[in-house]
Amino acid sequence: MTDAIGARRLNRGITATWWYTVSGVLVFQVMILFIWLSIFARMRVDPVALTLIGVGGLIWCAASVPLLLQYRHRDDSAGPVAGWRGILIPLAIATAFGVLSGLASGLWLVGAIPLIQSLTLLNWPRGVRLRFVIACVAVIAALWFIDLKMTFDGADAEVTSAWFLFGFFAATLPLMTVTSLWWWDVLVTLDRARAAEARLGATQERLRVATDVHDLQGHHLQVIALQLELAERLLSPGGEKQRDPDAALEQLRLARASVAEARQGTRDLAMRFRGVPLPDEIANAVDLLRAAGTTADATVSPDAVAAPASVLGPVIRETTTNVLRHGGGNRARLTLGRTDGMWRYEIVNDAASANGDGASGSGSGLDGIARRVAEAGGEVRVERERGEFRVIATVPDAAGAVPMQDAAFGDAAAEPGSAR
């Protein structure tokens, strides 16, 4: 669940960059169309035909949007015509517009540009895309030269200058488009690598914890099993020589001591992971939120090392998990400071849970940390207002002296995946 939400946030985090890419391509096409119409106007093309070309050009630019959207969700293993139903209509519009403009102006280049640009937006393999763009630039240069000799030879200087400008922009249109799409591919690759790194780090941490628990529990359980087996043999009705109730009782005592050692070892292991200094806890929380695509920042008091980590550490972890699991927003802010002998931790994110649990502050996760903080003499408040979800925990300075060992095994120990 958390991984899925994190993936959606990562996708949303680069949405703005995607629309910048789309806007850049469309603006360049509109610029080409504007130069195009200015040349037609100087060539004294019929005003009705000029209007139709302008409207057709806007339709062509709009038809490029489905091609760009299909490119955004492209599959590297698929070919340029993998989703042919989605590209058929845009290509037909580009072809029709090119034929209309070419016939109205008598220019080969004008007729070829719309189709060349639309083909550039298809999902070409990387090696094929480079060769295709080089071929497109060569075709554009050739058609521009042909039109120059056939139509503009002897034309006035103003029209010829505009045609040279149009030729420059026409030749750079495929290059600019491919460069923008390449930049988008780079950002997508980096974003996927960031998500994979975050998942790998979490997986490695789980494996490390699992290994420590296995080594600890495996040893003690093996010893306990042998002690209980020996006690069973000493109590078996196989004859007086084999029965030794006193020795069996001693083995039971040893088994109980082994259980206590295993329990204490597990408690120490849990406290070792829970005993991170609070500045590091908050730094880890910020890194985790950022890895999940959330814009996160923190304000930590310089003396936060003295804050009661045994109380506030689980609060920081649980509330961070809440933001990842239920937040769905784009921003989060964490604050830790001391005021009037009380440590105050606050976390705010810009979207609360969609259900009523978030608003009321109910749920095993927040209930657990509320009980833990209350045992230390503090208080937890949950607020939801103006599209923000806020959790505030305040504990006294002396809370660090409260023994919290047994809380690791009680109801107050909130599971990382618990809900609001």
Protein Blocks (a to p, Z undefined) as FASTA:
>chain_A
ZZmmmmmmmmmmmmmmmmmmmmmmmmmmmmmmmmmmmmmmmnopafklmmmmmmmmmmmm
mmmmmmmmmmmmpcfkbcfklmmmlmmmmmmmmmmmmmmmmmmnopaklmmmmmmmmmmm
pccdfklmmmmmmmmmmmmmmmmmmmmmmmmgopafklmmmmmmmmmmmmmmmmmmmmmm
mmmmmmmmmmmmmmmmmmmmmmmmmmmmmmmmmmmmmmmmmmmmmmmmmmmmmmpcgbjk
lpcfklmmmmmmmmmmmmmmmmmmmmmmmmmmmmgcfklmmmmmmmmmmmnopacddddd
fklmmpcfklmmmmmmmmmmmmmmmnopabdcdddddeehiacdddddfbdcfbfklmno
pajklmmmmmmmmmnopacddddeehiacddddddfklmmpccklmmmmmklccfkbcZZ
